[in-house]
Amino acid sequence: MKRNHVKSLAGWIIILGHVGLIALILFYLDAFLDAKQKMQVILTLSPVTAAYFVSVVKGFVAEQGILDAGPAVNLNFVGISILVPLCLIGFLAYLILRYPSSIAGDVNSLQTWTAAAEVALGGAVGIVVDDLFPKKS
């Protein structure tokens, strides 16, 4: 697979995942949480996912004129670049969609699990984002 194909796929997973998680919190959790509680969950989620979201958007805008597919990358890079963001977004969506559940039965435990997922998987996603969407100086 070519690097820019991986970059596009990982970037869209991050963008759509970030927006989708916020939409799930705002609309799906209406039956369980009030506005203040939903905002607390969003603020727990936001520091990590928002940073990735902004990096991806900045990268896409900065490289809008690059039309070639880039160099080939190995399967390990493709797997990490796609599966780790998918796992993070997927687990966070699972927490929201299963709320309230045995692991997240109240808003505090939902926030704790959200923060734990971001610590556990967010660092690896950060490595991928830093490589695919480096900061330009």
N, CA, C and O atoms as CSV, one atom per row, in Angstrom:
chain,resi,resn,atom,element,x,y,z
A,1,MET,N,N,0.848,-1.172,0.000
A,1,MET,CA,C,0.000,0.000,0.000
A,1,MET,C,C,0.897,1.240,0.000
A,1,MET,O,O,2.012,1.205,0.520
A,2,LYS,N,N,0.426,2.289,-0.561
A,2,LYS,CA,C,1.194,3.529,-0.645
A,2,LYS,C,C,0.927,4.408,0.589
A,2,LYS,O,O,-0.169,4.405,1.150
A,3,ARG,N,N,1.960,5.155,0.990
A,3,ARG,CA,C,1.907,5.961,2.209
A,3,ARG,C,C,0.724,6.942,2.232
A,3,ARG,O,O,0.043,7.052,3.252
A,4,ASN,N,N,0.473,7.645,1.142
A,4,ASN,CA,C,-0.602,8.630,1.147
A,4,ASN,C,C,-1.987,7.994,1.192
A,4,ASN,O,O,-2.946,8.626,1.635
A,5,HIS,N,N,-2.096,6.742,0.735
A,5,HIS,CA,C,-3.362,6.019,0.894
A,5,HIS,C,C,-3.593,5.702,2.372
A,5,HIS,O,O,-4.703,5.856,2.884
A,6,VAL,N,N,-2.533,5.258,3.051
A,6,VAL,CA,C,-2.620,4.973,4.486
A,6,VAL,C,C,-2.951,6.258,5.241
A,6,VAL,O,O,-3.787,6.267,6.145
A,7,LYS,N,N,-2.281,7.339,4.855
A,7,LYS,CA,C,-2.502,8.637,5.498
A,7,LYS,C,C,-3.957,9.074,5.354
A,7,LYS,O,O,-4.572,9.520,6.323
A,8,SER,N,N,-4.500,8.951,4.166
A,8,SER,CA,C,-5.893,9.342,3.939
A,8,SER,C,C,-6.849,8.480,4.760
A,8,SER,O,O,-7.760,9.000,5.404
A,9,LEU,N,N,-6.644,7.185,4.737
A,9,LEU,CA,C,-7.532,6.281,5.464
A,9,LEU,C,C,-7.456,6.529,6.971
A,9,LEU,O,O,-8.490,6.644,7.629
A,10,ALA,N,N,-6.248,6.613,7.523
A,10,ALA,CA,C,-6.094,6.867,8.961
A,10,ALA,C,C,-6.673,8.232,9.328
A,10,ALA,O,O,-7.330,8.374,10.359
A,11,GLY,N,N,-6.431,9.227,8.490
A,11,GLY,CA,C,-6.944,10.566,8.757
A,11,GLY,C,C,-8.456,10.611,8.802
A,11,GLY,O,O,-9.035,11.240,9.688
A,12,TRP,N,N,-9.101,9.951,7.857
A,12,TRP,CA,C,-10.567,9.952,7.844
A,12,TRP,C,C,-11.148,9.147,8.999
A,12,TRP,O,O,-12.218,9.484,9.507
A,13,ILE,N,N,-10.461,8.092,9.420
A,13,ILE,CA,C,-10.903,7.346,10.601
A,13,ILE,C,C,-10.893,8.275,11.816
A,13,ILE,O,O,-11.828,8.273,12.617
A,14,ILE,N,N,-9.838,9.061,11.943
A,14,ILE,CA,C,-9.712,9.976,13.078
A,14,ILE,C,C,-10.753,11.096,12.999
A,14,ILE,O,O,-11.408,11.400,13.995
A,15,ILE,N,N,-10.908,11.706,11.835
A,15,ILE,CA,C,-11.875,12.806,11.685
A,15,ILE,C,C,-13.295,12.315,11.931
A,15,ILE,O,O,-14.005,12.872,12.769
A,16,LEU,N,N,-13.714,11.286,11.215
A,16,LEU,CA,C,-15.083,10.792,11.357
A,16,LEU,C,C,-15.323,10.180,12.733
A,16,LEU,O,O,-16.415,10.294,13.290
A,17,GLY,N,N,-14.296,9.532,13.276
A,17,GLY,CA,C,-14.423,8.962,14.615
A,17,GLY,C,C,-14.617,10.032,15.666
A,17,GLY,O,O,-15.473,9.896,16.539
A,18,HIS,N,N,-13.832,11.097,15.595
A,18,HIS,CA,C,-13.944,12.197,16.563
A,18,HIS,C,C,-15.328,12.842,16.499
A,18,HIS,O,O,-15.981,13.025,17.526
A,19,VAL,N,N,-15.764,13.180,15.309
A,19,VAL,CA,C,-17.081,13.805,15.138
A,19,VAL,C,C,-18.189,12.820,15.545
A,19,VAL,O,O,-19.158,13.209,16.197
A,20,GLY,N,N,-18.046,11.578,15.167
A,20,GLY,CA,C,-19.048,10.572,15.503
A,20,GLY,C,C,-19.175,10.340,17.004
A,20,GLY,O,O,-20.283,10.185,17.515
A,21,LEU,N,N,-18.044,10.315,17.714
A,21,LEU,CA,C,-18.101,10.128,19.165
A,21,LEU,C,C,-18.811,11.288,19.849
A,21,LEU,O,O,-19.614,11.083,20.758
A,22,ILE,N,N,-18.512,12.502,19.410
A,22,ILE,CA,C,-19.186,13.664,20.000
A,22,ILE,C,C,-20.692,13.598,19.709
A,22,ILE,O,O,-21.508,13.889,20.584
A,23,ALA,N,N,-21.055,13.215,18.484
A,23,ALA,CA,C,-22.483,13.087,18.152
A,23,ALA,C,C,-23.147,12.014,19.008
A,23,ALA,O,O,-24.269,12.209,19.475
A,24,LEU,N,N,-22.476,10.892,19.221
A,24,LEU,CA,C,-23.041,9.844,20.078
A,24,LEU,C,C,-23.275,10.365,21.490
A,24,LEU,O,O,-24.326,10.120,22.083
A,25,ILE,N,N,-22.299,11.080,22.022
A,25,ILE,CA,C,-22.447,11.622,23.378
A,25,ILE,C,C,-23.619,12.592,23.434
A,25,ILE,O,O,-24.441,12.521,24.347
A,26,LEU,N,N,-23.698,13.486,22.472
A,26,LEU,CA,C,-24.741,14.514,22.499
A,26,LEU,C,C,-26.142,13.952,22.299
A,26,LEU,O,O,-27.088,14.399,22.948
A,27,PHE,N,N,-26.284,12.977,21.407
A,27,PHE,CA,C,-27.620,12.514,21.048
A,27,PHE,C,C,-28.003,11.175,21.679
A,27,PHE,O,O,-29.126,11.023,22.160
A,28,TYR,N,N,-27.100,10.215,21.686
A,28,TYR,CA,C,-27.435,8.894,22.218
A,28,TYR,C,C,-27.579,8.920,23.739
A,28,TYR,O,O,-28.447,8.246,24.292
A,29,LEU,N,N,-26.737,9.689,24.409
A,29,LEU,CA,C,-26.755,9.705,25.864
A,29,LEU,C,C,-27.821,10.628,26.457
A,29,LEU,O,O,-27.885,10.798,27.675
A,30,ASP,N,N,-28.659,11.226,25.601
A,30,ASP,CA,C,-29.743,12.092,26.074
A,30,ASP,C,C,-30.627,11.418,27.117
A,30,ASP,O,O,-31.075,12.061,28.066
A,31,ALA,N,N,-30.872,10.155,26.944
A,31,ALA,CA,C,-31.759,9.436,27.854
A,31,ALA,C,C,-31.119,9.169,29.214
A,31,ALA,O,O,-31.814,8.827,30.171
A,32,PHE,N,N,-29.780,9.326,29.305
A,32,PHE,CA,C,-29.077,8.934,30.520
A,32,PHE,C,C,-28.387,10.088,31.247
A,32,PHE,O,O,-28.243,10.056,32.469
A,33,LEU,N,N,-27.963,11.105,30.498
A,33,LEU,CA,C,-27.159,12.184,31.084
A,33,LEU,C,C,-27.772,13.543,30.794
A,33,LEU,O,O,-28.401,13.741,29.754
A,34,ASP,N,N,-27.586,14.473,31.714
A,34,ASP,CA,C,-28.025,15.843,31.447
A,34,ASP,C,C,-26.922,16.572,30.669
A,34,ASP,O,O,-25.857,16.008,30.418
A,35,ALA,N,N,-27.180,17.799,30.301
A,35,ALA,CA,C,-26.245,18.555,29.457
A,35,ALA,C,C,-24.884,18.720,30.122
A,35,ALA,O,O,-23.854,18.591,29.460
A,36,LYS,N,N,-24.866,18.997,31.396
A,36,LYS,CA,C,-23.589,19.177,32.111
A,36,LYS,C,C,-22.777,17.885,32.126
A,36,LYS,O,O,-21.565,17.915,31.916
A,37,GLN,N,N,-23.423,16.766,32.369
A,37,GLN,CA,C,-22.734,15.476,32.377
A,37,GLN,C,C,-22.191,15.121,30.994
A,37,GLN,O,O,-21.080,14.604,30.873
A,38,LYS,N,N,-22.977,15.398,29.951
A,38,LYS,CA,C,-22.502,15.131,28.587
A,38,LYS,C,C,-21.276,15.984,28.280
A,38,LYS,O,O,-20.327,15.503,27.660
A,39,MET,N,N,-21.286,17.242,28.709
A,39,MET,CA,C,-20.136,18.104,28.485
A,39,MET,C,C,-18.908,17.580,29.227
A,39,MET,O,O,-17.795,17.665,28.708
A,40,GLN,N,N,-19.093,17.045,30.423
A,40,GLN,CA,C,-17.973,16.468,31.176
A,40,GLN,C,C,-17.358,15.285,30.423
A,40,GLN,O,O,-16.137,15.134,30.378
A,41,VAL,N,N,-18.205,14.463,29.843
A,41,VAL,CA,C,-17.704,13.314,29.079
A,41,VAL,C,C,-16.965,13.806,27.834
A,41,VAL,O,O,-15.889,13.300,27.515
A,42,ILE,N,N,-17.524,14.776,27.138
A,42,ILE,CA,C,-16.863,15.334,25.953
A,42,ILE,C,C,-15.508,15.934,26.332
A,42,ILE,O,O,-14.524,15.753,25.614
A,43,LEU,N,N,-15.459,16.642,27.449
A,43,LEU,CA,C,-14.198,17.255,27.873
A,43,LEU,C,C,-13.170,16.214,28.300
A,43,LEU,O,O,-11.968,16.451,28.177
A,44,THR,N,N,-13.619,15.077,28.795
A,44,THR,CA,C,-12.696,13.980,29.109
A,44,THR,C,C,-12.136,13.386,27.816
A,44,THR,O,O,-10.959,13.031,27.744
A,45,LEU,N,N,-12.973,13.285,26.818
A,45,LEU,CA,C,-12.592,12.715,25.527
A,45,LEU,C,C,-11.736,13.666,24.695
A,45,LEU,O,O,-10.842,13.228,23.971
A,46,SER,N,N,-12.001,14.932,24.792
A,46,SER,CA,C,-11.468,15.906,23.844
A,46,SER,C,C,-9.960,16.140,23.822
A,46,SER,O,O,-9.408,16.268,22.729
A,47,PRO,N,N,-9.264,16.204,24.940
A,47,PRO,CA,C,-7.850,16.584,24.825
A,47,PRO,C,C,-7.051,15.748,23.829
A,47,PRO,O,O,-6.271,16.290,23.045
A,48,VAL,N,N,-7.242,14.454,23.857
A,48,VAL,CA,C,-6.473,13.592,22.961
A,48,VAL,C,C,-7.071,13.572,21.563
A,48,VAL,O,O,-6.361,13.816,20.588
A,49,THR,N,N,-8.365,13.285,21.449
A,49,THR,CA,C,-8.953,13.160,20.113
A,49,THR,C,C,-8.976,14.489,19.371
A,49,THR,O,O,-8.835,14.508,18.148
A,50,ALA,N,N,-9.151,15.596,20.079
A,50,ALA,CA,C,-9.152,16.903,19.414
A,50,ALA,C,C,-7.773,17.242,18.874
A,50,ALA,O,O,-7.657,17.814,17.790
A,51,ALA,N,N,-6.730,16.897,19.612
A,51,ALA,CA,C,-5.368,17.154,19.131
A,51,ALA,C,C,-5.099,16.371,17.844
A,51,ALA,O,O,-4.508,16.904,16.905
A,52,TYR,N,N,-5.524,15.131,17.802
A,52,TYR,CA,C,-5.345,14.328,16.593
A,52,TYR,C,C,-6.185,14.883,15.449
A,52,TYR,O,O,-5.718,14.977,14.314
A,53,PHE,N,N,-7.421,15.248,15.755
A,53,PHE,CA,C,-8.331,15.818,14.760
A,53,PHE,C,C,-7.706,17.051,14.116
A,53,PHE,O,O,-7.697,17.170,12.891
A,54,VAL,N,N,-7.188,17.960,14.920
A,54,VAL,CA,C,-6.582,19.192,14.404
A,54,VAL,C,C,-5.339,18.873,13.575
A,54,VAL,O,O,-5.144,19.473,12.518
A,55,SER,N,N,-4.506,17.957,14.021
A,55,SER,CA,C,-3.311,17.581,13.259
A,55,SER,C,C,-3.674,17.025,11.886
A,55,SER,O,O,-3.034,17.351,10.886
A,56,VAL,N,N,-4.693,16.195,11.846
A,56,VAL,CA,C,-5.121,15.600,10.576
A,56,VAL,C,C,-5.675,16.680,9.644
A,56,VAL,O,O,-5.302,16.739,8.472
A,57,VAL,N,N,-6.551,17.523,10.155
A,57,VAL,CA,C,-7.128,18.577,9.312
A,57,VAL,C,C,-6.030,19.500,8.790
A,57,VAL,O,O,-6.022,19.837,7.606
A,58,LYS,N,N,-5.104,19.914,9.655
A,58,LYS,CA,C,-3.997,20.778,9.224
A,58,LYS,C,C,-3.153,20.088,8.150
A,58,LYS,O,O,-2.749,20.712,7.170
A,59,GLY,N,N,-2.895,18.795,8.348
A,59,GLY,CA,C,-2.120,18.042,7.368
A,59,GLY,C,C,-2.819,17.931,6.026
A,59,GLY,O,O,-2.193,18.102,4.981
A,60,PHE,N,N,-4.109,17.648,6.050
A,60,PHE,CA,C,-4.876,17.559,4.807
A,60,PHE,C,C,-4.884,18.895,4.066
A,60,PHE,O,O,-4.719,18.932,2.847
A,61,VAL,N,N,-5.073,19.980,4.794
A,61,VAL,CA,C,-5.107,21.304,4.159
A,61,VAL,C,C,-3.724,21.669,3.617
A,61,VAL,O,O,-3.612,22.169,2.498
A,62,ALA,N,N,-2.679,21.426,4.394
A,62,ALA,CA,C,-1.322,21.793,3.984
A,62,ALA,C,C,-0.857,21.019,2.754
A,62,ALA,O,O,-0.065,21.526,1.960
A,63,GLU,N,N,-1.347,19.796,2.598
A,63,GLU,CA,C,-0.867,18.951,1.509
A,63,GLU,C,C,-1.915,18.754,0.416
A,63,GLU,O,O,-1.910,17.735,-0.274
A,64,GLN,N,N,-2.795,19.708,0.261
A,64,GLN,CA,C,-3.864,19.585,-0.716
A,64,GLN,C,C,-3.369,19.462,-2.147
A,64,GLN,O,O,-4.080,18.930,-2.999
A,65,GLY,N,N,-2.177,19.940,-2.425
A,65,GLY,CA,C,-1.647,19.868,-3.788
A,65,GLY,C,C,-0.870,18.597,-4.080
A,65,GLY,O,O,-0.469,18.376,-5.223
A,66,ILE,N,N,-0.649,17.765,-3.088
A,66,ILE,CA,C,0.089,16.511,-3.291
A,66,ILE,C,C,-0.884,15.457,-3.797
A,66,ILE,O,O,-1.788,15.019,-3.085
A,67,LEU,N,N,-0.673,15.063,-5.050
A,67,LEU,CA,C,-1.617,14.140,-5.673
A,67,LEU,C,C,-1.059,12.733,-5.883
A,67,LEU,O,O,-1.808,11.819,-6.227
A,68,ASP,N,N,0.249,12.547,-5.680
A,68,ASP,CA,C,0.793,11.207,-5.893
A,68,ASP,C,C,0.560,10.344,-4.655
A,68,ASP,O,O,0.302,10.851,-3.564
A,69,ALA,N,N,0.655,9.051,-4.847
A,69,ALA,CA,C,0.356,8.102,-3.784
A,69,ALA,C,C,1.498,7.962,-2.789
A,69,ALA,O,O,1.300,7.393,-1.716
A,70,GLY,N,N,2.675,8.456,-3.107
A,70,GLY,CA,C,3.814,8.362,-2.205
A,70,GLY,C,C,4.491,7.006,-2.284
A,70,GLY,O,O,4.117,6.154,-3.090
A,71,PRO,N,N,5.498,6.819,-1.431
A,71,PRO,CA,C,6.243,5.551,-1.452
A,71,PRO,C,C,5.428,4.401,-0.856
A,71,PRO,O,O,4.477,4.613,-0.104
A,72,ALA,N,N,5.819,3.205,-1.208
A,72,ALA,CA,C,5.185,2.018,-0.640
A,72,ALA,C,C,5.599,1.884,0.819
A,72,ALA,O,O,6.727,2.214,1.185
A,73,VAL,N,N,4.682,1.397,1.647
A,73,VAL,CA,C,4.970,1.132,3.055
A,73,VAL,C,C,4.622,-0.325,3.355
A,73,VAL,O,O,3.795,-0.937,2.679
A,74,ASN,N,N,5.278,-0.866,4.394
A,74,ASN,CA,C,5.051,-2.282,4.670
A,74,ASN,C,C,3.739,-2.524,5.412
A,74,ASN,O,O,3.103,-1.592,5.904
A,75,LEU,N,N,3.358,-3.771,5.480
A,75,LEU,CA,C,2.084,-4.162,6.061
A,75,LEU,C,C,2.004,-3.840,7.554
A,75,LEU,O,O,0.925,-3.533,8.062
A,76,ASN,N,N,3.131,-3.905,8.260
A,76,ASN,CA,C,3.126,-3.563,9.688
A,76,ASN,C,C,2.716,-2.109,9.891
A,76,ASN,O,O,1.906,-1.805,10.766
A,77,PHE,N,N,3.273,-1.216,9.084
A,77,PHE,CA,C,2.925,0.200,9.188
A,77,PHE,C,C,1.456,0.421,8.844
A,77,PHE,O,O,0.764,1.186,9.516
A,78,VAL,N,N,0.990,-0.239,7.813
A,78,VAL,CA,C,-0.419,-0.121,7.418
A,78,VAL,C,C,-1.317,-0.602,8.557
A,78,VAL,O,O,-2.284,0.070,8.914
A,79,GLY,N,N,-0.996,-1.759,9.123
A,79,GLY,CA,C,-1.805,-2.323,10.196
A,79,GLY,C,C,-1.872,-1.426,11.415
A,79,GLY,O,O,-2.957,-1.175,11.939
A,80,ILE,N,N,-0.738,-0.942,11.871
A,80,ILE,CA,C,-0.696,-0.065,13.043
A,80,ILE,C,C,-1.432,1.237,12.762
A,80,ILE,O,O,-2.190,1.726,13.600
A,81,SER,N,N,-1.206,1.792,11.583
A,81,SER,CA,C,-1.795,3.096,11.237
A,81,SER,C,C,-3.312,3.048,11.133
A,81,SER,O,O,-3.980,4.052,11.379
A,82,ILE,N,N,-3.859,1.902,10.774
A,82,ILE,CA,C,-5.303,1.768,10.595
A,82,ILE,C,C,-5.959,1.132,11.828
A,82,ILE,O,O,-6.974,1.633,12.312
A,83,LEU,N,N,-5.393,0.048,12.333
A,83,LEU,CA,C,-6.042,-0.698,13.404
A,83,LEU,C,C,-6.022,0.011,14.753
A,83,LEU,O,O,-7.008,-0.054,15.487
A,84,VAL,N,N,-4.937,0.682,15.099
A,84,VAL,CA,C,-4.882,1.331,16.408
A,84,VAL,C,C,-5.920,2.456,16.515
A,84,VAL,O,O,-6.664,2.491,17.495
A,85,PRO,N,N,-5.997,3.386,15.535
A,85,PRO,CA,C,-7.077,4.386,15.632
A,85,PRO,C,C,-8.473,3.754,15.626
A,85,PRO,O,O,-9.360,4.209,16.348
A,86,LEU,N,N,-8.669,2.717,14.825
A,86,LEU,CA,C,-9.969,2.029,14.809
A,86,LEU,C,C,-10.285,1.422,16.174
A,86,LEU,O,O,-11.424,1.498,16.635
A,87,CYS,N,N,-9.300,0.827,16.816
A,87,CYS,CA,C,-9.519,0.231,18.136
A,87,CYS,C,C,-9.878,1.305,19.165
A,87,CYS,O,O,-10.783,1.105,19.974
A,88,LEU,N,N,-9.180,2.434,19.140
A,88,LEU,CA,C,-9.492,3.512,20.076
A,88,LEU,C,C,-10.908,4.032,19.857
A,88,LEU,O,O,-11.697,4.111,20.799
A,89,ILE,N,N,-11.227,4.383,18.626
A,89,ILE,CA,C,-12.566,4.907,18.317
A,89,ILE,C,C,-13.629,3.843,18.600
A,89,ILE,O,O,-14.684,4.143,19.159
A,90,GLY,N,N,-13.346,2.620,18.216
A,90,GLY,CA,C,-14.303,1.528,18.430
A,90,GLY,C,C,-14.590,1.279,19.903
A,90,GLY,O,O,-15.745,1.096,20.287
A,91,PHE,N,N,-13.546,1.273,20.734
A,91,PHE,CA,C,-13.758,1.043,22.154
A,91,PHE,C,C,-14.526,2.190,22.791
A,91,PHE,O,O,-15.418,1.963,23.609
A,92,LEU,N,N,-14.184,3.425,22.420
A,92,LEU,CA,C,-14.910,4.576,22.961
A,92,LEU,C,C,-16.379,4.556,22.537
A,92,LEU,O,O,-17.263,4.857,23.338
A,93,ALA,N,N,-16.635,4.199,21.276
A,93,ALA,CA,C,-18.024,4.088,20.807
A,93,ALA,C,C,-18.755,2.979,21.566
A,93,ALA,O,O,-19.923,3.134,21.923
A,94,TYR,N,N,-18.073,1.870,21.809
A,94,TYR,CA,C,-18.659,0.764,22.578
A,94,TYR,C,C,-19.071,1.237,23.974
A,94,TYR,O,O,-20.175,0.947,24.435
A,95,LEU,N,N,-18.172,1.970,24.643
A,95,LEU,CA,C,-18.494,2.483,25.978
A,95,LEU,C,C,-19.755,3.341,25.963
A,95,LEU,O,O,-20.618,3.221,26.833
A,96,ILE,N,N,-19.842,4.203,24.963
A,96,ILE,CA,C,-20.992,5.109,24.870
A,96,ILE,C,C,-22.266,4.338,24.549
A,96,ILE,O,O,-23.302,4.553,25.178
A,97,LEU,N,N,-22.190,3.443,23.573
A,97,LEU,CA,C,-23.381,2.714,23.139
A,97,LEU,C,C,-23.881,1.717,24.185
A,97,LEU,O,O,-25.069,1.394,24.199
A,98,ARG,N,N,-23.011,1.230,25.052
A,98,ARG,CA,C,-23.400,0.269,26.079
A,98,ARG,C,C,-23.772,0.947,27.399
A,98,ARG,O,O,-24.185,0.278,28.346
A,99,TYR,N,N,-23.629,2.261,27.460
A,99,TYR,CA,C,-23.890,2.987,28.702
A,99,TYR,C,C,-25.374,3.002,29.023
A,99,TYR,O,O,-26.170,3.207,28.107
A,100,PRO,N,N,-25.790,2.802,30.240
A,100,PRO,CA,C,-25.006,2.336,31.375
A,100,PRO,C,C,-24.795,0.820,31.297
A,100,PRO,O,O,-25.664,0.076,30.844
A,101,SER,N,N,-23.631,0.393,31.745
A,101,SER,CA,C,-23.292,-1.030,31.686
A,101,SER,C,C,-22.565,-1.427,32.963
A,101,SER,O,O,-22.383,-0.616,33.870
A,102,SER,N,N,-22.158,-2.674,33.015
A,102,SER,CA,C,-21.465,-3.156,34.216
A,102,SER,C,C,-20.087,-2.509,34.379
A,102,SER,O,O,-19.585,-2.411,35.499
A,103,ILE,N,N,-19.472,-2.069,33.281
A,103,ILE,CA,C,-18.162,-1.419,33.425
A,103,ILE,C,C,-18.267,0.096,33.544
A,103,ILE,O,O,-17.397,0.727,34.143
A,104,ALA,N,N,-19.294,0.674,32.997
A,104,ALA,CA,C,-19.497,2.121,33.094
A,104,ALA,C,C,-20.959,2.370,33.465
A,104,ALA,O,O,-21.800,2.627,32.604
A,105,GLY,N,N,-21.236,2.287,34.754
A,105,GLY,CA,C,-22.613,2.387,35.208
A,105,GLY,C,C,-23.072,3.778,35.573
A,105,GLY,O,O,-24.270,4.028,35.713
A,106,ASP,N,N,-22.109,4.701,35.731
A,106,ASP,CA,C,-22.453,6.088,36.033
A,106,ASP,C,C,-21.501,7.000,35.262
A,106,ASP,O,O,-20.546,6.529,34.644
A,107,VAL,N,N,-21.762,8.299,35.301
A,107,VAL,CA,C,-20.976,9.229,34.497
A,107,VAL,C,C,-19.509,9.242,34.923
A,107,VAL,O,O,-18.624,9.423,34.087
A,108,ASN,N,N,-19.248,9.054,36.206
A,108,ASN,CA,C,-17.852,9.048,36.670
A,108,ASN,C,C,-17.081,7.856,36.123
A,108,ASN,O,O,-15.937,8.002,35.694
A,109,SER,N,N,-17.690,6.692,36.135
A,109,SER,CA,C,-17.006,5.519,35.587
A,109,SER,C,C,-16.883,5.618,34.064
A,109,SER,O,O,-15.910,5.126,33.492
A,110,LEU,N,N,-17.848,6.243,33.411
A,110,LEU,CA,C,-17.736,6.463,31.960
A,110,LEU,C,C,-16.544,7.362,31.661
A,110,LEU,O,O,-15.780,7.093,30.734
A,111,GLN,N,N,-16.382,8.424,32.438
A,111,GLN,CA,C,-15.238,9.310,32.255
A,111,GLN,C,C,-13.925,8.582,32.555
A,111,GLN,O,O,-12.938,8.773,31.846
A,112,THR,N,N,-13.909,7.766,33.582
A,112,THR,CA,C,-12.693,7.020,33.943
A,112,THR,C,C,-12.293,6.060,32.836
A,112,THR,O,O,-11.123,5.997,32.460
A,113,TRP,N,N,-13.263,5.307,32.308
A,113,TRP,CA,C,-12.968,4.370,31.224
A,113,TRP,C,C,-12.538,5.105,29.953
A,113,TRP,O,O,-11.660,4.635,29.229
A,114,THR,N,N,-13.154,6.252,29.684
A,114,THR,CA,C,-12.764,7.050,28.515
A,114,THR,C,C,-11.320,7.504,28.653
A,114,THR,O,O,-10.535,7.385,27.712
A,115,ALA,N,N,-10.972,8.021,29.818
A,115,ALA,CA,C,-9.597,8.466,30.056
A,115,ALA,C,C,-8.619,7.295,29.980
A,115,ALA,O,O,-7.524,7.436,29.435
A,116,ALA,N,N,-9.005,6.150,30.520
A,116,ALA,CA,C,-8.134,4.977,30.488
A,116,ALA,C,C,-7.875,4.510,29.052
A,116,ALA,O,O,-6.750,4.150,28.707
A,117,ALA,N,N,-8.903,4.519,28.230
A,117,ALA,CA,C,-8.734,4.114,26.829
A,117,ALA,C,C,-7.800,5.074,26.097
A,117,ALA,O,O,-6.973,4.658,25.286
A,118,GLU,N,N,-7.947,6.358,26.395
A,118,GLU,CA,C,-7.086,7.338,25.742
A,118,GLU,C,C,-5.641,7.191,26.196
A,118,GLU,O,O,-4.726,7.400,25.399
A,119,VAL,N,N,-5.416,6.839,27.446
A,119,VAL,CA,C,-4.059,6.594,27.920
A,119,VAL,C,C,-3.505,5.318,27.281
A,119,VAL,O,O,-2.371,5.295,26.801
A,120,ALA,N,N,-4.317,4.260,27.281
A,120,ALA,CA,C,-3.860,2.968,26.779
A,120,ALA,C,C,-3.570,2.968,25.280
A,120,ALA,O,O,-2.554,2.425,24.847
A,121,LEU,N,N,-4.447,3.568,24.491
A,121,LEU,CA,C,-4.301,3.533,23.034
A,121,LEU,C,C,-3.911,4.875,22.431
A,121,LEU,O,O,-3.365,4.928,21.329
A,122,GLY,N,N,-4.189,5.953,23.145
A,122,GLY,CA,C,-3.940,7.290,22.609
A,122,GLY,C,C,-2.476,7.562,22.296
A,122,GLY,O,O,-2.171,8.238,21.313
A,123,GLY,N,N,-1.574,7.049,23.111
A,123,GLY,CA,C,-0.146,7.246,22.845
A,123,GLY,C,C,0.283,6.626,21.528
A,123,GLY,O,O,1.050,7.223,20.773
A,124,ALA,N,N,-0.210,5.430,21.256
A,124,ALA,CA,C,0.123,4.761,19.993
A,124,ALA,C,C,-0.488,5.506,18.812
A,124,ALA,O,O,0.149,5.642,17.767
A,125,VAL,N,N,-1.712,5.984,18.972
A,125,VAL,CA,C,-2.334,6.781,17.909
A,125,VAL,C,C,-1.519,8.052,17.694
A,125,VAL,O,O,-1.344,8.493,16.558
A,126,GLY,N,N,-1.022,8.638,18.775
A,126,GLY,CA,C,-0.189,9.834,18.664
A,126,GLY,C,C,1.069,9.598,17.856
A,126,GLY,O,O,1.477,10.468,17.087
A,127,ILE,N,N,1.689,8.451,18.009
A,127,ILE,CA,C,2.884,8.114,17.224
A,127,ILE,C,C,2.534,8.054,15.745
A,127,ILE,O,O,3.264,8.580,14.905
A,128,VAL,N,N,1.417,7.413,15.430
A,128,VAL,CA,C,0.953,7.319,14.044
A,128,VAL,C,C,0.662,8.713,13.485
A,128,VAL,O,O,1.101,9.044,12.383
A,129,VAL,N,N,-0.074,9.528,14.240
A,129,VAL,CA,C,-0.433,10.873,13.787
A,129,VAL,C,C,0.824,11.714,13.582
A,129,VAL,O,O,0.936,12.421,12.581
A,130,ASP,N,N,1.768,11.647,14.514
A,130,ASP,CA,C,3.018,12.416,14.385
A,130,ASP,C,C,3.798,12.010,13.143
A,130,ASP,O,O,4.422,12.854,12.501
A,131,ASP,N,N,3.770,10.740,12.803
A,131,ASP,CA,C,4.493,10.282,11.623
A,131,ASP,C,C,3.771,10.678,10.324
A,131,ASP,O,O,4.401,11.165,9.386
A,132,LEU,N,N,2.473,10.471,10.277
A,132,LEU,CA,C,1.723,10.746,9.061
A,132,LEU,C,C,1.426,12.227,8.862
A,132,LEU,O,O,1.324,12.700,7.730
A,133,PHE,N,N,1.289,12.958,9.971
A,133,PHE,CA,C,0.905,14.366,9.908
A,133,PHE,C,C,1.878,15.197,10.750
A,133,PHE,O,O,1.477,15.797,11.748
A,134,PRO,N,N,3.157,15.236,10.352
A,134,PRO,CA,C,4.143,15.952,11.170
A,134,PRO,C,C,3.873,17.451,11.190
A,134,PRO,O,O,3.325,18.020,10.246
A,135,LYS,N,N,4.276,18.072,12.297
A,135,LYS,CA,C,4.125,19.524,12.417
A,135,LYS,C,C,5.153,20.181,11.515
A,135,LYS,O,O,6.325,19.804,11.508
A,136,LYS,N,N,4.707,21.159,10.761
A,136,LYS,CA,C,5.592,21.920,9.881
A,136,LYS,C,C,6.087,23.131,10.652
A,136,LYS,O,O,5.312,23.813,11.321
A,137,SER,N,N,7.383,23.392,10.554
A,137,SER,CA,C,7.895,24.578,11.256
A,137,SER,C,C,8.213,25.709,10.311
A,137,SER,O,O,8.652,26.773,10.747
